[in-house]
Amino acid sequence: MPKILLVDSNQLIKILGRQGFKVIRQKGSHVILINDEKTRIVIPMHPGKDLKPGLTRAIIREAGISREKFLKLLKEK
């Protein structure tokens, strides 16, 4: 199984946006996204820092995206 590398918060928000998630608000350094099924995802936005693989895995698991699909979407940009 391929490893998930460091991902920028903005990249992850764009990928989730293509999967039907919309940014509903931002409070401080956290962006909150929601989709039609009312699944809520919180992504930390810290300038100059990437999301670590463990956090990225947890976020895509909450979003219901497989690792392979996530890596495919990441390559598409």
Short mmCIF file of the C-alpha atoms (twelve columns), coordinates in Angstrom:
data_MODEL
# 
_entry.id   MODEL 
# 
loop_
_atom_site.group_PDB 
_atom_site.id 
_atom_site.type_symbol 
_atom_site.label_atom_id 
_atom_site.label_alt_id 
_atom_site.label_comp_id 
_atom_site.label_asym_id 
_atom_site.label_seq_id 
_atom_site.Cartn_x 
_atom_site.Cartn_y 
_atom_site.Cartn_z 
_atom_site.pdbx_PDB_model_num 
ATOM 1  C CA . MET A 1  0.000   0.000  0.000   1 
ATOM 2  C CA . PRO A 2  1.492   3.372  -0.996  1 
ATOM 3  C CA . LYS A 3  2.475   5.772  1.762   1 
ATOM 4  C CA . ILE A 4  0.810   9.126  2.256   1 
ATOM 5  C CA . LEU A 5  3.380   11.902 2.196   1 
ATOM 6  C CA . LEU A 6  3.207   15.384 3.705   1 
ATOM 7  C CA . VAL A 7  0.305   17.372 2.259   1 
ATOM 8  C CA . ASP A 8  -0.390  21.104 2.340   1 
ATOM 9  C CA . SER A 9  -3.690  22.133 3.967   1 
ATOM 10 C CA . ASN A 10 -4.788  24.012 0.847   1 
ATOM 11 C CA . GLN A 11 -4.222  20.935 -1.331  1 
ATOM 12 C CA . LEU A 12 -6.336  18.822 1.002   1 
ATOM 13 C CA . ILE A 13 -9.153  21.385 0.987   1 
ATOM 14 C CA . LYS A 14 -9.137  21.403 -2.844  1 
ATOM 15 C CA . ILE A 15 -9.244  17.588 -2.965  1 
ATOM 16 C CA . LEU A 16 -12.130 17.463 -0.501  1 
ATOM 17 C CA . GLY A 17 -13.879 20.189 -2.511  1 
ATOM 18 C CA . ARG A 18 -13.782 17.941 -5.564  1 
ATOM 19 C CA . GLN A 19 -15.416 15.224 -3.438  1 
ATOM 20 C CA . GLY A 20 -18.410 17.407 -2.530  1 
ATOM 21 C CA . PHE A 21 -17.192 19.139 0.629   1 
ATOM 22 C CA . LYS A 22 -17.740 22.879 1.015   1 
ATOM 23 C CA . VAL A 23 -16.002 25.304 3.347   1 
ATOM 24 C CA . ILE A 24 -18.647 26.577 5.735   1 
ATOM 25 C CA . ARG A 25 -16.495 28.644 8.075   1 
ATOM 26 C CA . GLN A 26 -13.086 29.250 9.564   1 
ATOM 27 C CA . LYS A 27 -12.412 29.796 13.223  1 
ATOM 28 C CA . GLY A 28 -8.871  30.851 13.971  1 
ATOM 29 C CA . SER A 29 -6.492  28.489 12.233  1 
ATOM 30 C CA . HIS A 30 -9.069  25.739 11.572  1 
ATOM 31 C CA . VAL A 31 -11.223 25.428 8.456   1 
ATOM 32 C CA . ILE A 32 -14.505 23.521 8.772   1 
ATOM 33 C CA . LEU A 33 -15.893 21.706 5.734   1 
ATOM 34 C CA . ILE A 34 -19.209 19.860 5.348   1 
ATOM 35 C CA . ASN A 35 -20.788 17.725 2.626   1 
ATOM 36 C CA . ASP A 36 -24.376 16.830 1.695   1 
ATOM 37 C CA . GLU A 37 -24.469 13.912 4.164   1 
ATOM 38 C CA . LYS A 38 -23.592 16.386 6.964   1 
ATOM 39 C CA . THR A 39 -20.113 14.918 7.479   1 
ATOM 40 C CA . ARG A 40 -18.025 17.619 9.149   1 
ATOM 41 C CA . ILE A 41 -14.256 17.776 8.640   1 
ATOM 42 C CA . VAL A 42 -11.897 20.131 10.493  1 
ATOM 43 C CA . ILE A 43 -8.558  20.954 8.858   1 
ATOM 44 C CA . PRO A 44 -5.844  22.952 10.654  1 
ATOM 45 C CA . MET A 45 -4.337  25.771 8.591   1 
ATOM 46 C CA . HIS A 46 -0.894  26.716 9.860   1 
ATOM 47 C CA . PRO A 47 1.138   28.778 7.353   1 
ATOM 48 C CA . GLY A 48 4.367   27.150 6.295   1 
ATOM 49 C CA . LYS A 49 3.510   23.766 7.843   1 
ATOM 50 C CA . ASP A 50 2.311   20.635 6.088   1 
ATOM 51 C CA . LEU A 51 -0.139  18.139 7.536   1 
ATOM 52 C CA . LYS A 52 1.570   15.019 8.801   1 
ATOM 53 C CA . PRO A 53 0.638   11.644 7.279   1 
ATOM 54 C CA . GLY A 54 -1.256  10.402 10.358  1 
ATOM 55 C CA . LEU A 55 -3.544  13.431 10.425  1 
ATOM 56 C CA . THR A 56 -4.051  13.266 6.667   1 
ATOM 57 C CA . ARG A 57 -5.013  9.575  6.931   1 
ATOM 58 C CA . ALA A 58 -7.510  10.373 9.697   1 
ATOM 59 C CA . ILE A 59 -9.083  13.191 7.668   1 
ATOM 60 C CA . ILE A 60 -9.499  11.120 4.501   1 
ATOM 61 C CA . ARG A 61 -10.907 8.248  6.591   1 
ATOM 62 C CA . GLU A 62 -13.512 10.630 8.082   1 
ATOM 63 C CA . ALA A 63 -14.326 11.872 4.585   1 
ATOM 64 C CA . GLY A 64 -14.864 8.319  3.353   1 
ATOM 65 C CA . ILE A 65 -12.131 8.425  0.709   1 
ATOM 66 C CA . SER A 66 -9.883  5.423  0.117   1 
ATOM 67 C CA . ARG A 67 -6.115  5.852  0.202   1 
ATOM 68 C CA . GLU A 68 -5.773  4.916  -3.472  1 
ATOM 69 C CA . LYS A 69 -8.474  7.386  -4.539  1 
ATOM 70 C CA . PHE A 70 -6.850  10.118 -2.437  1 
ATOM 71 C CA . LEU A 71 -3.441  9.537  -4.029  1 
ATOM 72 C CA . LYS A 72 -5.056  9.583  -7.496  1 
ATOM 73 C CA . LEU A 73 -6.785  12.897 -6.710  1 
ATOM 74 C CA . LEU A 74 -3.537  14.286 -5.319  1 
ATOM 75 C CA . LYS A 75 -1.735  13.544 -8.579  1 
ATOM 76 C CA . GLU A 76 -4.488  15.219 -10.660 1 
ATOM 77 C CA . LYS A 77 -4.215  18.577 -8.859  1 
# 
